[in-house]
């Protein structure tokens, strides 16, 4: 069987209507992805996750917004196998858990080749998904800084929003304990 072309892969990603369909495309074709395929897949997954977080009950958000891309902050059940959090994030099982992390790692390897729109979209996807991948964010910011003169206003606005959202997320997580609640000083 011949490998799929980047254009065909992007069409498959665009036609995927669910997160699990996007994850299937990633699982089947990740080695064949070019920079645009990586950005499209990350963006598609982040849009689904951001929508789920917006519609989730308020008490579920603190438990689920932990960066389930295989990060150390991810809930134990999420790393071990099939788990569906209350907010409706991606169903994690087998390759589905490793696919978003591998996709982010692929973006990290290709970040220097990203054009301004790729940088802005990937930064937006990482921020919207509340994912923790500092090396990717740093590489994207370095690429964006090197290509800043080529950014259009919309790309600049999206990148600035994403960096601000990531900093706010970082600030909240540094004030929070492992349960996602604000850490309080012990009372004497």
N, C-alpha and C positions, 0 to 999 in steps of 0.2 A: 504494500500500500504506500502510495506517495505521500510525503508530508504536505500538510495544508499550507497554503500561502498566507502571508500576513493579512492580506485583504480578505480572504475567505474566513480566517479566524476572527477578524474584527466583525464580519457580518454575523458569524455564529454568536459572538458575545452580544452584539446589538439585538439579536433576535431572542436571546435568553430572557425569559420573563420572570424568573424566580432566582433567588440566590443559589439554590441547589443546581439549577441549570448552568449558571455561571461557573460554579465550582466544578461541575462535570467537564466543561470545556477546559478549564484550567488544568484539572487532573489529567485529561487526555492529551493536551497539546502544549503544556508549559515550556518544554525545551525548544519548541518552534516559535515561541512568542518573540516579537520584536518590541521596541520601546513603546510603540503606539498600542499594541495588544496589552502590554502590562498596564499602561495607564488606563485604558478602557476598562479592563477587568477590575482594577482597584476602584475606579470611579463608580462602576455599576454596583459593586458590593457595598461601597460606602453609602450610596444613595438609598439602598434598601435598608441598611442598618440605621441611618439617620432617620428615615421615616418611621421605623419601628420604635426608636427611642422617643420620637415626638409623640407617638400615640400610646406609649406604655404608661401604666399607672405610676404616679409619682413615687410611691414607695419601692417599686421595682427598679427604678433607674439607678439608685445608689448601689444595689447589689450587682447589676449587670454591666455597668459602665466601667469594666475593669481591663479592657484591652484584650479581648479573647483571641488574639492572634498568636497564641502560644507563648505569651510573655510570662514572666515570673509572677505577675500580678493576677493572672487568670485563675479562676476558681479551680480547685482540685478536680471536681467532677468534669470540668470542661477539658482538662488535659488528659483524662483517663479514657474517655469514650463518649458515647452518645449522651447528649444533654441539651435540653431546650430551656433556656432561661425564661422568666416571666415576660420579658420585654419582646420576645420573639426574634432574638438575634439568630444568626445562622445555626443550623443544627450541626453539631460537631460530632463526627464519628469517622474513624479511619482517615482516609486521605483528605476529607473535608477540613479537618483541623489543620493539617500541614499545608494545604493549598494556599490560604491567604498569607501565611508566613513565608512560604516559598516565593509567592508573587511579590511580596515586599522586598525579599532578598534579591529577586531578579531586577526589581526597580533600582535597588541600590547599585547593582553592577552596571546598569545602563544609564544612571543618572547624568553622567557627563555628556551623554549624547542627546539628552532631552532638549527640546526647544522650549521657549517660554510657556507655551500653552501646556505642554507635558508637565513642566515643573509646577505650574499653578494648579493643574488638575490633580496631580499626585499629592501635593501638599494639602489640598482641599479634602481629598479622599482620606488621608491619614487623620486629619483633624475631625472630619465628620464621623469617621468610624471609631474615634477615640482610641485609636491604636497606639501602642507604645513601640516605637522603632526609632530611637534617637539617632542612630547612625544614618538611617535613610533621610530623616529630616535635615540633619547636618549636611549631607551630600547634596540634597535638593536646594538648600539655602546657598551653598557655595556655588552651585551651578547657576542659580538665579542671580546671584551677585555678579557673576562673570558675564552674564548675558542681559543685564538689567536694561541697557539702552534699547534692546529689541523688544521689551515687554510693551504690550498695548495696555491701555487703561484698565480694561476688564481683567486681564491676566494679573496685573499689578494688584488690583483690589482683591481678587481671590487669594493671591499669595499672602498678602498682608493680613486678611481675615484669618486664614489658616494658621499663620504663625501666632497671631494674637490668641486664637482659640487654643492652640497647643500650649502656649505659655499659661493661660488661665487654667487649663486642665492640669498642667504640671504643678501650679500653685495650689490648686484644690487637693491634689493627691498628696502633696507634701504636708498639708494640714490635716489630712485624714488618716485614720488608723486603717488596719487591714480590712475592717468590715465596710469601709466606705463612709463611715460616719466621722464627723469632726472629732479629733482627739481632744479630750479635755484634761486639764490638770487634775490630779487626784485631790480630793477634798480632805482637809485635815480635821 
